[in-house]
Amino acid sequence: MVYGDKKMNEILLRRKNKVILESVQGAAQVQQADNDMTPYITTMMKNVEGLGYTFSRELYDALHVLEKTELEKFYLELISILKKMVGADVVYQPMYPNFPESVMNEQEAQLYFNAIVHYWSFGMFYPNERKEERLPLFDSVKVKVIDLGKLKDLEDIFLCLCHSRTSLSQSDKEDLEWIFKNLQVSIPEDIPLKENVALIGKLYLENAPLASAKELRKLFRTATDVLRLITAMSQGDISLTENTKYRSFRRRERRLLLELLQGCGQIDEDMNRYREKWIRVGERLHPGEYKEAQFGKVQDAFGKLRNHIKIETFAGKLEQAMGRADYQTALDLLRKRPGEFARKLDRLLRCADNKNMIINTFKDVAGEVSTPVLLQVREHFLHRSQKDARVFFPKGNLARSHYIENVLPEIEEKYCSAIVRLCENALLNSYKEKDFLGNVYLSEEFRRYLVPFSQRSAGKTLKSVVRGSRMPVAENVCAFRGFIWWTNMKNDENDGRVDIDLSAAIFDENFNYLEHISYTNLRSEKYRACHSGDIVNGGSVNGSGVSEFLDVDVDSVVGYGGRYVVFQVYSFTGQQFCDIPRVMFGWMGRQDVKSGEIYAPTTVEQKMDLAARSRVCIPVIFDCKEREIIWCDMSLSLGGCRANNGGNNVESNLSGVAATCYGIVHAHKPNLYDLIDLHIKARGVRVENKEEADIVFDLDSGITPFDTEVFMGEYI
């Protein structure tokens, strides 16, 4: 493995701010080459600082070992990766190149006329505005340090992703696949999440086409496990939420899959859960072609599904018992499935008269419930008495997220507290079985960041942040500047035209609408906020693209009764973001909006590629009162939130935007501080000084909240 592998360093830079070099053999060589390479390396550092990064001392010393040609190759690859990460790999061409002054100072009639002519020309005509010289960037920026990495860093990332107890993002899956295919890594014995089992199984079969069912049987224990593998091999949705077009399988593959299925336990009920999917799979596996002695159990199960023979299920028996208020029978059933028991606790405590029986029975099996479920149940009952709205995020399709008023009947606090204690005790007992941590420093700032339970729908971002987490705004930041960049679908500037719109809505603390900034309202009369101008044609897919910017001053929002600024991105021409070849969103924290270029990579706080199956995205919410950034990364469905027929824009979606953001802001989710605090109580010693700590959990050193794979694989 050599440093020149660009993908390897792209993974490490994005996840760990590290790079790998070859030919690093010791300090003696560093001293020998020091005088020769220093001018080149310091020049590289200066250029890298322009993107908001710098080198650690260890990396600086290691670079002196490289020859000049190796340094050149390293630098060109590094700068290419960093530019793409912060969005500096494209040209930003807003409608008004002297934004924000030109928009704030221009007459309303002229802004309107410019927009109309631009629309008439299908995006070909721009205002005749000559770009003026801008003041240098006055903002003081804290650079991020790039350190020297090792192959073990990649191996650790792979193991953490494999050991994750929660779903992975698309970016996680791509990284896991690359590491598996390019490094000599072993499949771990324990892969807790079934979706990851399917993904690893697919990768293994692609790289070991002569593999036998015997080699995989330890990983695939239920019919649904096998269905996920079949779905992964067909490039489908391994969460099984969406339909998959199953591919044809070679005879060897069919036999292997049938052998795995035959080796599972009772498969009838499990297959019945996904009856339609299994019927379609049966058309690809052809189980009837084999002798009954080989796959008789599988043939019998498929026969029941095709012939609509009733299969008695656990869920059916449980519902019958609950329906007739036979809670003893229900509890006897739920004892066998502790995870299902934990999820039914709220309903049981609401409905059953003998609540002590429910709690005592759960006490007996709490230790068998998975830790992610325990953490979520604990958080639910901690806040059970609060009457905030309930928010639902459907698996695999956040565009259909919705919220309802919390009208659940109350449960006495003593029962809620009992469940919280049982969950905490079970978590502590589970964590005690792990290795001793030693001295641990835990920053209070970790209370702002949520536990990464489900990253399935997370976008590909500059730094990984869990939806609902709150990041502090730097003290010197006076304004937020959002930006979007995109191109058309095709090379022809009018064929496959794409019109993306950047907007922001301002709400008060109860999410009552106050004002919006968008293509229909380029500047605010009340707030210091403005838009760079509406562009309706992204240009050739291989061209330089176009961009829109939007500024909002923090103090002006608070000064006029506002609190939340919600940035939104709309696909006005109707394409889903996942179908647009090149489209991204990001934001900058600016100290002085008049200094520096409109786009300044050193001030970019976050950048994400828009790839959701949606035409509306709510990337971020700014809490101007608390000076916090609330990461949203939400898609929105148009069907249930249009207030009028005005089109796909901020005005037509205000109710849906307000409801979604209210749910994000007020949702109660487990945070990283509480998670790590449980680990410290179970297997560590809390210290208040970083220098005394064996493990540090902090924003700037040690394990940070952005090391999501570490929490997913080692601490949840």
SETI-340456 format. One record per residue (C-alpha): residue number from 1; x, y, z. Coordinates in steps of 0.05 Angstrom, whole numbers. Each point is the difference from the previous one (the first is absolute). Last residue first. Example, Ala and Ser with C-alpha at 12.3 -4.5 7.8 and 13.67 -1.06 7.14 Angstrom:
<rs>
  nr     c1     c2     c3
   2    273    -21    143
   1    -27    -69     13
</rs>
This chain:
<rs>
  nr     c1     c2     c3
 716   -461     36    437
 715     72     11     19
 714     47    -37    -47
 713    -29     -6    -70
 712    -52     55     -5
 711     39     47     46
 710     64    -10    -40
 709    -36      4    -67
 708    -28     68     20
 707     68     33     10
 706    -34     69     -8
 705    -14      5     75
 704     76      1     11
 703     45    -55     27
 702     66     29     21
 701      6     75    -12
 700    -41     59    -25
 699    -72    -13     21
 698     17    -44     60
 697     -2    -72     23
 696     70    -17     26
 695     24    -70     17
 694     59    -15     46
 693    -14     65     38
 692     46     37     48
 691     19     54    -51
 690    -73     10    -17
 689    -15     23     71
 688    -69    -11     32
 687      8    -76      9
 686    -55    -54      0
 685     24    -71     13
 684    -22    -56    -46
 683    -40    -64    -10
 682    -74      5     18
 681     -5     72     25
 680     45     23    -57
 679    -41    -38    -51
 678    -65     31     27
 677     32     69     -6
 676     19    -16    -72
 675    -73    -10    -18
 674    -25     58     41
 673     49     48    -33
 672    -14    -28    -70
 671    -73     19      2
 670    -62    -44      2
 669    -58     32    -39
 668    -57     45     22
 667    -30     36    -59
 666    -15     74      9
 665     45     30    -53
 664    -10    -56    -51
 663    -76     -1      9
 662     -7     75     -5
 661     43     -3    -62
 660    -47    -50    -34
 659    -62     38     20
 658     27     68    -22
 657     24    -28    -67
 656    -67    -34    -12
 655    -39     63     15
 654     46     44    -41
 653     -1    -43    -62
 652    -33     42    -53
 651     36     64     20
 650     68    -34      0
 649     -5    -25    -71
 648    -25    -58    -42
 647    -59     33    -33
 646    -51     53     19
 645    -58    -49      4
 644    -14     14     73
 643     18    -22     70
 642     39    -60    -24
 641     20    -45     58
 640    -26    -70    -11
 639     18    -12    -72
 638     67     36     -2
 637     38    -50     42
 636     59     29     37
 635     72    -24      5
 634     39     12     64
 633     74     13     12
 632    -18     36     65
 631     64     22     36
 630    -18     51     52
 629     52     57      1
 628     -1     37     66
 627      4     73     19
 626    -52     -9     55
 625    -42     57    -27
 624     20    -10    -73
 623    -19    -73     -2
 622     21    -17    -71
 621    -34    -59    -33
 620     35    -42    -52
 619     -8    -43    -62
 618    -74      5    -14
 617     -6    -34    -68
 616    -58      1    -49
 615     -4    -38    -66
 614     10    -68     31
 613     35    -66    -11
 612     62     27     36
 611     66     14    -34
 610     20     71     20
 609     76      1     10
 608     15     33     66
 607     45     57     24
 606     10     24     71
 605     37     55     36
 604     30     34    -60
 603     39     62     24
 602     68    -23    -28
 601    -33    -14    -68
 600    -20     73    -11
 599    -58      7    -49
 598    -23     72     -7
 597     73     20     -1
 596     29     36     60
 595    -31     57     40
 594    -71     25     -6
 593    -33    -57     39
 592     44     15     61
 591      5    -54     53
 590    -27    -54    -45
 589    -20    -72     18
 588     -6    -36    -65
 587    -53    -47    -26
 586     -5    -58    -48
 585    -44    -31    -53
 584     16    -44    -59
 583    -25    -21    -69
 582     34    -39    -56
 581    -32    -58    -38
 580    -73     16     17
 579    -38    -66      8
 578     10     -7     76
 577    -24     72      8
 576    -68    -17    -28
 575    -16     39    -62
 574    -60     47      4
 573     23     63    -36
 572     -2     39     67
 571     46    -49     36
 570     -3     35     67
 569     54     11     53
 568    -18     25     69
 567     35     39     56
 566    -39      8     64
 565     16     62     42
 564    -27     -8     71
 563     -6     55     52
 562    -37     61    -23
 561    -27     58     41
 560     31     57    -38
 559     66      6     36
 558     10    -76     -1
 557      0     -1    -76
 556     42     63     -4
 555     52    -31     46
 554     12    -61    -44
 553      7     34    -69
 552    -27    -44    -55
 551     35     -7    -68
 550    -23    -42    -59
 549     42    -23    -58
 548    -18    -30    -68
 547     45    -38    -47
 546     11    -20    -72
 545     38    -56    -35
 544     70      2    -31
 543    -19    -47    -57
 542     -2    -76     -6
 541    -75     -3     16
 540     -9     59    -46
 539    -35     60     31
 538    -36      3     67
 537    -59     41    -27
 536    -50     37     43
 535     45     47     40
 534    -35     40     55
 533     40     57     31
 532     53      6     55
 531    -51     -2     57
 530     -4     48     59
 529     -5      6     75
 528     11     57     49
 527    -71     -7     28
 526    -58     48     -7
 525     -4     21    -73
 524     25    -68    -22
 523     34    -13    -66
 522     -9    -45    -60
 521    -73    -14     13
 520    -29    -45    -55
 519     67    -34    -14
 518      5    -14     75
 517      3     33     68
 516    -57    -16     47
 515    -37     36     55
 514    -33     -8     68
 513    -30    -70      3
 512    -20    -27     68
 511     50    -53     20
 510    -13      8     75
 509     67     35     10
 508    -13     47    -59
 507     11    -21    -72
 506     43     25    -58
 505     -3    -38    -65
 504     60    -10    -46
 503      3    -15    -74
 502     48    -30    -52
 501    -32    -19    -66
 500     22    -53    -50
 499    -20      7    -73
 498     23    -58    -44
 497     -6     -1    -76
 496      2    -69    -30
 495      5     28    -70
 494      9     75      3
 493     75      4     14
 492     14    -62    -42
 491     53    -39     38
 490    -51    -38     42
 489    -31      0     69
 488     14     73     14
 487     53     25     49
 486      0     16     74
 485     27     43     57
 484    -35     21     64
 483     23     49     53
 482    -19     21     71
 481     32     59     34
 480    -12      5     74
 479     16     67     33
 478     37     30     59
 477     50    -56     16
 476     54     24     49
 475    -27    -41     58
 474      0    -65    -39
 473    -69    -32     -5
 472     -8    -61     44
 471    -22    -65    -33
 470    -67    -32     16
 469    -16    -72    -20
 468    -69    -14    -28
 467     25    -44    -57
 466     68    -30     17
 465     60     36    -29
 464     53    -28    -46
 463     48     53    -25
 462      6     25    -72
 461    -66    -35    -15
 460    -29    -59    -38
 459    -73     -2     20
 458    -30    -41     57
 457    -58    -45    -20
 456     26    -64     32
 455     36     35     56
 454    -47    -27     54
 453     21     -4     73
 452     56     51     -2
 451     -4     26     73
 450    -15     74      1
 449     46     59     10
 448    -13     60     45
 447     14    -38     65
 446     70    -14    -28
 445     17     72     16
 444      8    -20     74
 443     66    -31    -21
 442     17    -70     25
 441     70    -17     26
 440     11    -73     14
 439     51    -35     45
 438      3    -75    -13
 437    -46    -29    -52
 436     -7    -71     28
 435    -18    -50    -55
 434    -73    -18    -13
 433    -42    -44     46
 432    -16     60     44
 431    -36     31    -61
 430    -55    -52      2
 429    -11      5     75
 428     -3     76     -6
 427    -50     -4    -56
 426    -45    -49     38
 425      3     44     62
 424    -17     62    -41
 423    -59    -34    -34
 422    -27    -24     66
 421      8     69     31
 420    -37     34    -58
 419    -56    -52      4
 418     -9     14     75
 417      0     75    -12
 416    -57     -7    -50
 415    -39    -43     49
 414     10     51     56
 413    -19     57    -47
 412    -70    -26    -10
 411    -17    -12    -73
 410    -40     52    -36
 409    -45    -15    -59
 408     32     15    -67
 407    -25     64    -33
 406     66     25    -27
 405    -19     41    -60
 404     23    -31    -65
 403     62      6    -42
 402     20    -22    -70
 401     59    -28    -39
 400    -18    -23    -70
 399     62     30    -32
 398     40    -37     52
 397     -8    -64    -40
 396     46    -57     20
 395    -34    -15     66
 394    -58     48     12
 393     17     60     44
 392    -56     12     50
 391     -4     61     45
 390    -42      4     63
 389    -19     70     23
 388     24     21     68
 387    -43    -20     60
 386     54    -17     51
 385    -18    -58     46
 384     38    -52    -40
 383     66     39      1
 382     42    -49     39
 381    -45    -56    -26
 380     20     12    -72
 379     74     10     17
 378      3    -68     35
 377    -37    -33    -57
 376     51     29    -49
 375     61    -22     39
 374    -29    -69     12
 373    -16     -9    -74
 372     71     19    -20
 371     28    -47     55
 370    -36    -62    -25
 369    -50    -31     48
 368     24    -64     35
 367     17     35     65
 366    -71     28      4
 365    -28    -71      4
 364    -16    -10     74
 363    -12     74     13
 362    -51      0    -56
 361    -42    -50     39
 360      4     42     63
 359    -20     62    -38
 358    -60    -31    -33
 357    -23    -34     64
 356      6     66     37
 355    -46     31    -52
 354    -59    -44     19
 353    -55     39    -33
 352     28     -8    -70
 351    -15     51    -55
 350     49     58      7
 349     56    -42     29
 348     -7    -51    -55
 347     -1     53    -55
 346     62     34     27
 345     37    -66      9
 344    -13    -26    -70
 343     69     19    -27
 342     34    -33     59
 341    -40    -64    -10
 340     19     -2    -74
 339     73      2     20
 338    -12    -53     54
 337    -30    -51    -49
 336    -13    -65     39
 335    -24     38     61
 334    -49     35    -47
 333    -41    -63     -8
 332     -7    -13     74
 331    -15     75      9
 330    -57     -3    -50
 329    -28    -62     34
 328      1     36     67
 327    -28     62    -33
 326    -65    -33    -22
 325    -35     66    -15
 324    -41    -32    -55
 323     33     42    -53
 322     69     -7     31
 321     -4    -76     -4
 320    -25      2    -73
 319     53     51    -17
 318     55    -44     28
 317    -24    -62    -37
 316     -1     39    -66
 315     68     31     12
 314     30    -68     15
 313    -28    -28    -64
 312    -45    -58    -21
 311      8    -13    -74
 310    -63     -3    -41
 309      8    -35    -67
 308     -1     54    -54
 307     20    -50    -55
 306     63     37    -20
 305     23     12     72
 304    -16    -71     24
 303     37    -30    -60
 302     61     44     12
 301      4    -27     71
 300     -7    -73    -22
 299     54      9    -53
 298     47     30     52
 297    -12    -57     49
 296     10    -52    -55
 295     66     29    -24
 294     45    -60    -12
 293    -46    -59     13
 292    -53     35    -42
 291     45     -4    -61
 290     15     65    -35
 289    -37     34    -57
 288    -55     22     47
 287     46     51     33
 286     -1     43    -63
 285     46     55     30
 284    -22     58    -45
 283    -76    -11      2
 282      7    -17     74
 281     28     70     11
 280    -64     30    -27
 279    -41    -42     48
 278     49     18     55
 277    -11     75    -11
 276    -75     -8      1
 275      1    -39     66
 274     48     44     39
 273    -25    -16     70
 272    -22    -69    -26
 271     73    -19    -10
 270     12      6     75
 269    -62    -39     18
 268     18    -58    -46
 267     75      0     15
 266      7    -40     64
 265     75     -9      7
 264     49     19    -55
 263     40    -53    -36
 262    -50     -6    -57
 261      7     74    -14
 260     75     -3     -3
 259     -3    -61    -45
 258    -51     36    -45
 257     48     59     -6
 256     59    -45    -17
 255    -40    -39    -51
 254    -24     62    -34
 253     70     29     -2
 252     28    -63    -33
 251    -58      1    -51
 250     15     72    -19
 249    -50     51     27
 248    -48     44    -39
 247     -9     68     30
 246    -52     22     50
 245    -34     66    -14
 244     -6     28     70
 243    -58     32     36
 242     15     50     54
 241      1     -9     76
 240     42    -64     -1
 239     56     35     40
 238     45    -34    -52
 237    -27     46    -55
 236     21    -32    -66
 235     65    -13    -38
 234    -24    -70    -18
 233     54    -33     42
 232    -22     45     57
 231    -72    -23     -7
 230     21    -74      0
 229     41     14     63
 228    -59     36     32
 227    -44    -59    -16
 226     50    -47     32
 225     -1     39     65
 224    -76      1     -5
 223      0    -76     -3
 222     39     -2     65
 221     70    -21     22
 220     46     29    -52
 219     68     18     30
 218     23    -68     25
 217    -26    -31    -64
 216     48     38    -44
 215     58    -49     -6
 214    -47    -60     -2
 213    -39     32    -57
 212     61     -8    -44
 211     45     52    -31
 210     22    -12    -72
 209    -14     72    -21
 208     46     28     54
 207      7     74    -13
 206    -72     13    -21
 205    -24    -51     52
 204     37     37     56
 203    -28     67    -22
 202    -71    -27      1
 201     10    -32     68
 200     29     65     27
 199    -61     39    -23
 198    -50    -52     25
 197     34     -4     68
 196      1     76      2
 195    -76      2     -8
 194     -6    -52     55
 193     35     44     51
 192     42    -36     52
 191     59    -23    -42
 190     41    -44     48
 189     52    -47    -29
 188     35     55    -37
 187     13     -9    -75
 186     75      6    -10
 185     34     58    -34
 184     52     -4    -55
 183    -11     69    -27
 182    -29     22    -67
 181    -67    -35     -6
 180    -20      4     73
 179     25     71      7
 178    -40     22    -61
 177    -63    -35     23
 176      3     31     70
 175     11     69    -29
 174    -60     -8    -48
 173    -44    -26     56
 172     18     58     46
 171    -15     50    -56
 170    -68    -32    -11
 169    -13      8     74
 168      3    -58     48
 167    -54    -29     44
 166     12    -10     74
 165     35    -54     41
 164     66     15    -34
 163     52    -55      6
 162     13     -2    -75
 161      6     76     -3
 160     47      0     60
 159     41    -56    -30
 158      8     36    -67
 157     19     66     33
 156     51    -37     43
 155     30    -32    -63
 154      5     69    -33
 153     36     28     61
 152     44    -62      1
 151     26     20    -69
 150     33     58     34
 149    -13     75      3
 148     42     63      6
 147    -41     60     24
 146    -39     54    -35
 145    -17     57     48
 144    -63     41    -10
 143      8     75     -5
 142    -34     50     47
 141    -23     59    -41
 140      6     75     13
 139    -46     36    -48
 138     29     63    -33
 137     -1    -28    -70
 136     31     51    -47
 135    -44     56    -25
 134    -33    -12    -67
 133     18     27    -69
 132    -62     11    -42
 131    -34    -51    -44
 130    -33     35    -59
 129    -75     -5     -1
 128    -38     -9    -65
 127    -58    -40     30
 126     -2    -72    -26
 125    -34    -27    -62
 124      1    -74    -18
 123    -46    -26     55
 122    -58    -19    -43
 121      5     69    -35
 120    -69     21     25
 119     20    -21     71
 118     63     43     -1
 117    -39     58    -29
 116    -51     -6     57
 115     55     -4     54
 114     36     62    -26
 113    -66     39     -1
 112    -17    -19     71
 111     69     20     26
 110     -6     66    -39
 109    -69     15     30
 108     25    -14     71
 107     57     50     -8
 106     70    -29     12
 105     36     13     66
 104    -12    -66     37
 103      8    -42    -62
 102     65     34    -23
 101     29     -1     71
 100    -11    -75     12
  99     23    -20    -51
  98     48     33    -48
  97     -2    -57    -51
  96    -77      6     -6
  95    -28    -61    -35
  94     46    -46     38
  93     58    -36    -34
  92     38    -46     47
  91     52    -42    -36
  90     10    -72     24
  89     52    -39     39
  88     -7     45     61
  87    -58    -40     28
  86     32    -13     69
  85     13    -74    -12
  84     13      8    -74
  83     54     51     11
  82     31    -44     54
  81      4    -60    -46
  80     31     38    -58
  79     50     35     47
  78     22    -67     27
  77      8    -32    -69
  76     41     57    -27
  75     41      4     64
  74     17    -74      2
  73     20     -1    -73
  72     45     61      8
  71     31    -29     63
  70     15    -65    -35
  69     34     38    -57
  68     41     39     51
  67     22    -62     37
  66    -34    -18     65
  65     34     -5     67
  64    -14     73     16
  63    -75    -16     -1
  62      8    -39     65
  61     22     61     39
  60    -61     42    -21
  59    -45    -60     13
  58     26     -6     71
  57     -3     75     11
  56    -73      1    -21
  55    -16     30    -67
  54    -52     56    -14
  53    -72      6    -22
  52    -52     54    -15
  51      2     -2    -76
  50     49     59     -6
  49     40    -35     55
  48     16    -54    -52
  47     35     52    -42
  46     45     23     57
  45     14    -72     20
  44     22    -17    -71
  43     47     60     -1
  42     29    -24     66
  41     10    -69    -30
  40     36     25    -63
  39     46     47     38
  38     17    -54     52
  37     18    -55    -50
  36     75      8    -10
  35     22     24     69
  34    -36    -56     36
  33     22    -58    -44
  32     54    -28     46
  31    -38     17     64
  30    -63    -35    -23
  29     41    -61    -21
  28     26     -7     71
  27    -70     10     29
  26    -27    -65    -28
  25    -24    -41    -58
  24    -59     35    -32
  23      3    -27    -71
  22    -75      0    -11
  21    -49     52     25
  20    -70     -8     31
  19    -45     60     13
  18    -41     21     61
  17    -57     47     16
  16    -36    -61     31
  15    -65    -12    -39
  14      4     45    -62
  13     76     -2     -3
  12      3    -75     11
  11    -52    -16    -53
  10     31     48    -51
   9     68    -29     17
   8    -20    -70    -21
   7    -38     26    -61
   6     62     36    -26
   5     46    -60      1
   4     67     36     -8
   3     20    -12     72
   2     17    -71    -18
   1    -29    -68     20
</rs>
